[in-house]
Amino acid sequence: MRLGQVYDHGRVVAAIYQEGGARPIRNWTLVEVIKRAEAAGSSLDEFAEREAGPVQSFESAIVISPPEVWASGCTYETSAAFRDAEHGTREGFYAHVYRAERPEIFFKGTARHCVGHNQPIGARADSRFTAPEPELAVILGEGGRILGYTLANDVSAWDIERENPLYLPQSKTYTGCCSLGPVMVTPSEIADPYSLHITCRIKRHGRIIFEGSTSTSRLNRKLESIVEFLRRANPVPAGSVLCTGTGIIVKEDAALAPGDEVAIECAPIGVLSNTVTVVS
């Protein structure tokens, strides 16, 4: 099932996406639908199907307005190697995290930091090297159950973290730092989340300045393991999003500039597109 949110008479409500449009789910957001389905002891697919109205044409909204967004880093070898090179850590500080039992997990933000498909992502005014980080993201229910998958752009000010690893929160958390969408796909349509092909393309003035791709088969951790570590002494609320790390590295010669277009694509989920704006 493909779920998300639409604008219905000025309100953001959950919807099932299908051919010909979307089926709105009463006056509930997707987070509210997740909570109601679990309270009813029903699967999300079954509850949404039961509550959805007829197919109509709507303007799409952000796939979900998450109460919390978390992210995991160094889950792909390419990311760990790049970060070690960036920081000049000859002993492999980030490579150690890549190999360690405990993953890197950090707080990315809340709904106010997030944008959806076709909305502008942010590049900090005090950063010279902001880059997209294309990622598979999971949407969590009560108890950390993985309810579905979407795409995430964990936009990051690489030069700020490079200056000092303790500046990671400033590199990662600011207005427009996280893009989510275009839809949430439930596990009934993605049988194997470790066989997904993800691509990223950056266009500037209509010209491609970067292209990259990866496969979730290169993910060094099981999704359930990252979730388990996230929830240790930290029971995140239902509807929260966990970004699972990037295997696509955008280098400084393709640092984001105002007006750039970033497109992240994964066939079962779709294309997540955003333009870049400066935030201060």
Sequence and secondary structure as in RCSB ss.txt:
>XXXX:A:sequence
MRLGQVYDHGRVVAAIYQEGGARPIRNWTLVEVIKRAEAAGSSLDEFAEREAGPVQSFESAIVISPPEVWASGCT
YETSAAFRDAEHGTREGFYAHVYRAERPEIFFKGTARHCVGHNQPIGARADSRFTAPEPELAVILGEGGRILGYT
LANDVSAWDIERENPLYLPQSKTYTGCCSLGPVMVTPSEIADPYSLHITCRIKRHGRIIFEGSTSTSRLNRKLES
IVEFLRRANPVPAGSVLCTGTGIIVKEDAALAPGDEVAIECAPIGVLSNTVTVVS
>XXXX:A:secstr
 EEEEEEETTEEEEEEEETTEEEE TT  HHHHHHHHHHTT  HHHHHHHH    B  EE  S   S EEEEES 
SHHHHHHHHHHHT TT HHHHHHHSSS EEEEEE GGGEE TTS EEEETT S EE  EEEEEEE GGG EEEEE
EEEE EEHHHHHH GGGHHHHH STT EEEEEEEE TTT S TTS EEEEEEEETTEEEEEEEEEGGG SS HHH
HHHHHTTT    TT EEEEEES    GGG   TT EEEEEETTTEEEEEEEEEE 
